[in-house]
Amino acid sequence: MIDARERTVDAGALASELERIGGRLMMLFAANGSSDGNRELRAIVRTDEEVVVVRARVDANAYPAVTPRVPAAHWFEREIHDLFAIIPEGHPRLEPLVRHGPEEGEVRLPQEEDERLGHRGAERLAGPGVFVIPYGPVRSGVLETAQFLVQTGGEDVAYCAQRLFFKRRGCERRICEVPLDQAVLVAERVSGTSSVAHALAFSHAVESLAETEVPPRAQAIRRILAELERLYNHLEVTVRECEDASLAVAQAQFAVLKERLHRLAGTVAGNRYLRGVVVPGGTRTDLDQGAIDLIGSTVGDWEREWRRLLSVLLRTDSFLDRLVSTGPLSEQDARDFGCVGPVARGSGIDLDTRRDLPYDSYPSFGVATHSDGDAMARMEVRFREVESSLELIRESLGSLAAGPVRSALGPFTHDTALGASESSRGETLYWLEPGGERTLQSCKLRAASFVNFGVFNRVFDAQVLTDFSFIEHSLGLSPAGCDA
């Protein structure tokens, strides 16, 4: 359970307060304030010592923008502007983020040059031969919906902006509408490939509201599932990078390894993405001895094949040449924009929610970091995390003490709660506010991709068009995590 210290300031002093606190901005969002109907901004900050929640009342429909002083707020403030018509005055790039343009019957704030909204944000240069390539939102292959606006004068990419939120589904609202025992089913469908991570973050928040302790056996099962999910997501990135480098044999071999993990998940959980197991209070089902033995033997065989294939891949020049020095992200940019997961760790930032905001009794483990900040650094972080995940699975299998796998939830006794987990993409957050003893009034979630997408244009300095897919896949982003 995450203990947070609260501070209350005027919205005009929010930026100054966040600068004074320092640390990393985890979330910034608008919520209902007092009974008079005014809105309240809430910023959640992680320092080296604690988590701080800053509340800032907005008396009008505007406040001084935080972004000029805290760059990590840039997407959060654009989202607030789109959804609540609260204007962050002085924001350096206040173009639509969540809402791309007018919809039938929609009432919104007027925008200048409405007919050009589709390409605003990609326009950074002008002159003969400079043009914008709108790549997406429909793309070949099984990819999520996203559009990239690539500005180029030929081969070099001058600037690359992105447009997401084509399929915003209202998951936060739906979580509060359904019965509490079904809300976790909505959470784990926010981003299907991170089902366990979302279910864990949501469950941790609910357990904090109800002051519920999860049984040790359930904690061990949760760790096993979370690390299996991390494995097949890191394999997916590896498969994509092999495909980009035209390594058809390596692509197929790593895809086979990924498929073996999904089949293991299907046997253990009844589906390929481990849905329906993690619930508030513990787990819905137990692992019998047959499932435990199957996980142990499969992981052992899988590890041997993984090591063999990886050793060959890391000696393949046509793979290394395309990733080394491609898509560099400086440590300063990663810090300024609040990056998380392998994107942050690949730029030298020692950050991992499993260790920094401990949950489910994770044992001590090494956090993989790399200082180069390029696509290869992000891949090497993932390769080392695979080793850690395998060890964590073995440790958890050996610590499955007899006992129950679920505790009954009591009535909610807290006004707010923050739940967190570490997905394969990074820190996943859920902020919950109850509406009664067993109902939810408000939910705000923040997937790792929401913050990591914000630096997409930063990694394209001095890059060429043929580097695009290598950079995109090395970031390991999920538009579904943004389109909640």
NORRA-V14141 format. One line per field, one symbol per residue. ss: DSSP state (A for helix, B for strand, O for the rest). phi: phi as a letter, one per 30 degrees, with the letter a starting at -180 (. if undefined). burial: + if it has 24 or more other C-alpha atoms within 12 Angstrom, else -. A space follows every 10 residues. Layout:
# NORRA-V14141
ss->???
phi->???
burial->???
This chain:
# NORRA-V14141
ss->OOOBBBBBBB AAAAAAAAAA AOOBBBBBBB BBOOOOOOBB BBBBBBOOOO BBBBBBBBOO OBBBOOOOOO AAAAAAAAAA AAAAOOBBBO OOOOOOOOOO OOOOOOOOOO OOOAAAAAAO OOOOOOOOOO BBBBBOOOOO OOOOOOBBBB BBOOOBBBBB BBBOOOOOOO AAAAAAAOOA AAAAAAAOOO OAAAAAAAAA AAAAAAAAAA OOOOOAAAAA AAAAAAAAAA AAAAAAAAAA AAAAOOOAAA AAAAAAAAAA AAAAAAAAAO OOOOOOOBBO OBBOOOOOAA AAAAAAAAAA AAAAAAAAAA AAAOOOAAAA AAAOOOOOOO AAAAAAOOOO AAAAAOOOOO OOAAAAOOOO OOOOOOOOOO OOOOAAAAAA AAAAAAAAAA AAAAAAAAOO OOOOOBOOOO OOOOOOBBBB BBBOOBBBBB BBBBOOOOOB BBBBBBOAAA AAAAAAAAAA OOOBAAAAAA AAAAAOOOAA AAOO
phi->.cdbccbbbd edcddddddd diicdcabac bdcdddjddb dbccbccdca cbcccbdcdc caadddeecb eddddeddde dddbhccddj ddaccecdcd adceidcbdd bdhedceecd jcdbbbkdid bccdcjdcbd idbddacccc caclcdddab cbbcidbdci ddddedddee dcddddedcd bedbeddddd ddddddddec hccdeedddd dededddddd dddddddded dddddicddd eddddddddd ddddedddci adcidicdbe jlbdbccddd dddddddddd dddddedddd ddedccdddd ddcdidhdbd dddddecidb ieddddcjcd badecdbeah hdddadcdbb cdiceddddd dddddedddd ddddddddcd ddldcacddd ddccdbaccb acddckdcbb cbbdcadbbc cbbbcbdedd ddddceddcc dicceddedd dedddidbee dddd
burial->++++--++-- +++++-+++- ++++++++++ ++------++ ++++++---- ++++++++-- -+++++++++ ++++++++++ +++++++++- +-++++++++ +--------- -------+++ +++------- +++++----- ---+++++++ ++----++++ ++++++-+-+ ++-+++---+ ++++++++++ ++++++++++ ++++++++++ ++++++++++ ++++++++++ ++++++++++ +++++-+--+ +-+++-++-+ ++-++--++- -+++++++++ +++++++--- -+-+++-++- -++--+--++ --+-----++ -+++++++++ +-++++++++ ++++++++++ ++++-+++++ ++----++++ ++++++++++ ++++++++++ +++++++--+ ---++++-+- -+-+++++++ ++++++++++ ++++---+++ ++++++++++ ++++++++++ +-+++-++++ ++++++++++ ++++
